[in-house]
Amino acid sequence: MNFFEIINECLLELNYKQVNAFSELIKNDHKRIITILNIINKEICACEGWDFLLRKATATLSAGSNEIQNTVNGRILYLFVGGVRHDYCEDVESFVSGNPKVDTYSSFADKLLFPKYDEDKTLDVVYYTNNCAKDGEGNEKAKLEDPDDVPLIPMPYAEPLLIYGTCLRLKANTEHFKFPYWQGMYNEALRNMKSKTSAAFRHAPQINLFRRQKP
């Protein structure tokens, strides 16, 4: 379901008149729906470490250098230097003074900081992308803008999360007769996505029930 279709589904759920073309979305409520859809989409992507947002990037750290431009568009999960995992260190001063801990990295402004090495090192970075959408050709982007854009949130979860989440935020009234329904559908979709989108079964949330032993 693309951006235009999601907007029309929001209009239908809100008992508003649907539109036939993206260019017809000119009313204030149309603009509010578009804005809220992007807010909801961004908030959902940022609230967890979702497997569907994991990306990998590669760069080169030159010999004798202890910094590189940070071009990672997201939150770093793992960083490897020459195949060796490096952990994040908040002690920027140790890197600036040239005395950092072994196998660590840090960040300052728009730079990633490392210990100095005598030879070029390959950096492999696994990170959660800040992008939340992609265009009709599959290119990732920061927000939903064009009619054929689609969210990175996978189906079938994207539809109920974005539509019901937008309706909840737009009305923001617990007395609205549809509010409990929207909230229930949104919460159910979020629970299902949390439990079923992990690539590794052992990492999916589980509930274990234990029978109480009689004394």
N, C-alpha and C positions, 0 to 999 in steps of 0.2 A: 504494500500500500504506500503510495507516494504522498508527498506533502499536500498536494491539492486534494487528494481523496481523503486524507485525514482531516483537513479543514472542513470539508463538506460533511463528514461524519459527525464532527463536533457541532456543526450547525443543525444537523438532523436531531442529535441528542438533546440539543437546547431548544428544540421546536422553533428554530429560525428557518427562514427560507434559504434553500441551497442555491448555489450559483452554477452557471454553465461554463464559466471561464475564469481563470486566475485574475484577469484584468477587472473582473466585477467585484473583487474584494476591496472595496473602497470605504465602507462604512466604519464608524468608530469601533463597533463590536467586532468587525472583521479584523481590524488592526490589533485589537486587544487579544483576540484568539491566536493570531500569528505570534504575537509577543509572548504570550503565556505558554504556547506550545514549545517554543524554543527554551524558555526558562525551565519547564518540566523536563524536557529532553536532556538539558545540561545537568540539572540536579540529579536525575536518575543515573546518568553516566558517571557522575563524580562521587556518588554515595557509597560505592563498593569497588573492590578490585575485580572487575568483570573480565572473564577470559576473552570475551569478544572484542575487548579494547586493547589486548596485548599486541605489541608491535616489536620489531627488532631493527636496530640500526647499527651500522659499522663505520668506524672512523680510524684514523691513524694518528698516534701520538709520536711526534718526531723525537729522535734521539737528542738528549740534552735539554729537552723542553719539559716543563712541569705543568703546562696548561694548554687547553684547547677550547675553541669556541663551542658553547653549549647550543647545539642545534636540535636537541631532543625536544619535540613538541609534546610534552607530557610529563608524567611522574615516573621516575626511574625505579624499577623493581630490582633488577640485577645489573651489575656492570663487571665485565671481565677484561683484564689487561693481559694480552698474550695468553689467554686461556685460563688465567688465574682470577678467581673471584675477588673483587675489592669491595670492602664495606664502606658505607658513608661515614664520614667523620666531621663533626661540627667545628672542630678546632682549626679554623682557617689560618690562624697565626702560625701554626706549625708548618703549614705548606708555604706560606710567604717567607718564613725564616729559613726554609730549606731543611727542616728536620721533622718531616711527617712520619706517622707510624707506617710500618710495612703493610702492604696490601690494603691500602685505604685510598679514598678519594674524597674531595670536598667540592664546594661550589662557592663562587663569589661573583656577584653581578651576573654577567652573561658568559662566565667561564667555568669550566670544570677543571679542578686542580688535582695533580697527581705527584707521586714521587718522581724524581728524574731517573731515566734509564739510559744506559750506554748505547742502546740500539733502538730502532723504530719498533713500536709496539702496536698491534692491532687491538682496537677497542670494540667489544661487542656489548651492546646495550639492549636490555629487554625493558620495555616501559609500557605504561598505560597511556594511550594517546589522548590528547585534549580534544581531538575532533569528535564530533557527535553525529555527523551526517555524511552522505556522499551524493554526488550528482548522478545524472542519468547514465554517465559513462563509467561510473565506479570510482571516481576521484574523490578522496575524502576532503571534507571541509568543516569549518567550525560550527556552522549553524544551517538550519533549514531556511532556504531563501526562494528557490525556484520551484515551479509546480511539479517537476519530475524528480526533485530531491527525495531521498529516503533516509530515515534515521538509521544509525548503526545498531540501535537496540533491535535484536532479532525478533522476527515473527515466531509465534503468534503473540508475543508479549507486548510488542510496540503499540499495537492498536489499542488494547484496553488501557495501558498505562498512559499513553498520551491523550487519548480522547477523554477518558473519565477523569484523569488528573487535571486536564484543562477545564473541564466543566466544574470540577470542585473549586478550582482557583478562581474561575470567572465569577461564579455565583457567591462563593464564600459565605454561605448562609446555611447553617445546620437545620433551619426550619423549612428549607426548600423540600418539597415532597420527594424529589429524586435524590437528595443528598445522601441518604443512607445507602441507596443502591449504587451510586457512583463510587462512594467510599469503599463499599464491600468489594466491588469488581476491581478497583484499583489495588487494594490490599492483597486480594487473591492473586492477581497477575504478578505483583511484586514478589510474593512468597514463592510462586511457581518458578519465576525466573531465577531467584536465588538458589533454589534447590535443583534446577534442571539444566543450567547453562554451563556448569563446570565440566571441562573436558575430561578430567580425571574423576572417576566415580568416588574414590575414597575422599576427595576434597569436597564433595557435596554435603550440605548440612543434613544431619540425621538426627532422629529422635529415637533413643533407645529406652525400652520399657523393661524393667526388672521385676520379677516376682519376689515379693517379700518372703524371706525364709521364716518359717515358724521357729520360735525359740525351743 
